[in-house]
């Protein structure tokens, strides 16, 4: 499984999750790769459709993009990129973009298991929404 955080997530949060998640998955039956969009793309500013394609390309198993770009609700070409590539989207709703780096790190770790379980069970190309809530639960379709 590959999970990529978009540019709206602080890079340091993605790197912290990478260290913890990949250490936990080491030696397991399924490889896990956690990346930040800047690391995957080699720089900033890639169009979302290109990012979704790169997330899915060569992924070890399922691929997911964690994003807070709620404008996808109205951008049909961006939503279509998920369906075309099979990439699963997790859309962060609420205060994710406005919280401190520390709060985002705490909430990301709190929700990590729910995100992985959702991606593992999700149909290819589906989008899910994650609220800013301190009690993780099931994600709802976006």
C-alpha positions in Angstrom: 0.0 0.0 0.0 1.1 3.5 -0.8 -0.2 6.5 1.2 0.7 10.0 0.0 0.0 13.2 1.8 -0.7 16.3 -0.4 1.1 19.6 -0.1 -1.5 20.9 2.4 -0.1 18.5 5.1 3.1 19.7 6.7 5.9 17.7 5.3 7.3 17.0 8.8 3.9 15.4 9.8 4.1 13.0 6.8 7.7 12.1 7.6 6.8 11.4 11.2 3.9 9.1 10.2 6.2 7.5 7.6 8.8 6.5 10.3 6.1 5.1 12.6 3.9 3.4 10.0 6.7 1.8 8.0 8.4 0.5 11.2 5.1 -1.1 12.3 4.6 -2.7 8.9 8.2 -3.9 8.5 8.2 -7.7 8.0 4.5 -7.8 7.4 2.8 -9.5 4.5 2.1 -6.2 2.6 4.6 -3.5 1.9 3.8 0.0 3.1 5.1 3.2 1.6 4.3 6.6 3.1 5.3 9.8 1.2 4.7 13.5 1.1 3.7 14.9 -2.3 6.9 17.1 -2.4 9.0 13.9 -2.1 7.0 12.0 -4.7 6.9 14.8 -7.2 10.3 16.4 -6.6 8.8 19.8 -6.0 5.7 21.9 -5.4 2.9 22.9 -7.6 1.9 19.8 -9.5 -1.7 19.8 -10.8 -3.9 17.5 -8.7 -4.7 15.2 -11.6 -0.9 14.6 -12.2 -0.4 14.0 -8.5 -3.2 11.4 -8.4 -1.6 9.6 -11.4 1.8 9.5 -9.8 0.4 8.3 -6.5 -1.1 5.3 -8.3 1.8 4.5 -10.6 3.9 1.7 -9.3 2.2 1.6 -6.0 2.8 -1.7 -4.0 -0.8 -2.7 -3.8 -3.5 0.0 -3.2 -2.7 3.7 -3.5 -4.2 6.6 -1.5 -3.9 10.3 -1.5 -4.7 12.1 1.8 -5.8 15.7 0.9 -7.7 18.6 2.3 -8.7 19.8 -1.2 -12.5 19.8 -0.7 -12.9 21.7 -4.0 -12.8 18.3 -5.7 -16.5 18.1 -5.0 -17.0 20.5 -8.0 -13.9 19.7 -10.1 -15.1 16.7 -12.1 -11.7 16.2 -13.9 -10.0 15.8 -10.5 -12.6 13.3 -9.3 -12.3 11.4 -12.6 -8.5 11.1 -12.1 -9.3 8.9 -9.0 -11.6 6.6 -11.0 -9.2 6.4 -14.0 -6.2 5.4 -11.8 -7.9 3.5 -9.0 -6.3 5.8 -6.4 -8.4 6.0 -3.2 -8.9 9.6 -1.8 -9.2 10.6 1.8 -10.5 14.1 2.0 -9.8 15.9 5.3 -12.8 18.0 6.4 -13.2 20.7 9.0 -10.2 22.2 10.9 -7.4 20.1 9.4 -5.9 23.0 7.5 -6.2 25.4 10.3 -4.7 23.4 13.2 -1.2 23.7 14.4 1.4 21.3 13.1 1.4 19.5 16.5 -2.4 19.1 16.4 -2.3 17.8 12.9 0.4 15.3 13.8 -1.7 14.1 16.8 -4.9 13.8 14.8 -3.1 12.1 11.9 -1.7 9.4 14.2 -5.1 9.1 15.9 -6.8 8.5 12.5 -4.1 6.4 10.8 -5.5 3.0 11.5 -9.0 4.0 10.2 -7.4 5.4 7.1 -5.4 2.3 6.4 -8.4 0.0 7.0 -10.6 2.2 4.7 -8.0 2.1 1.9 -7.6 -1.6 2.3 -11.3 -2.3 2.0 -12.2 0.5 -0.5 -13.2 0.0 -4.1 -10.6 1.5 -6.4 -11.1 5.1 -7.2 -13.4 5.9 -4.3 -13.3 9.1 -2.2 -13.8 9.2 1.6 -14.1 12.0 4.0 -12.5 12.3 7.4 -13.8 14.8 9.9 -11.8 16.8 12.4 -12.9 14.7 15.3 -10.9 13.2 18.2 -12.8 9.9 18.2 -11.9 8.0 15.0 -14.6 6.0 13.4 -15.6 4.8 10.0 -15.1 7.2 7.1 -18.0 8.3 5.0 -18.1 8.5 1.3 -17.2 11.9 -0.1 
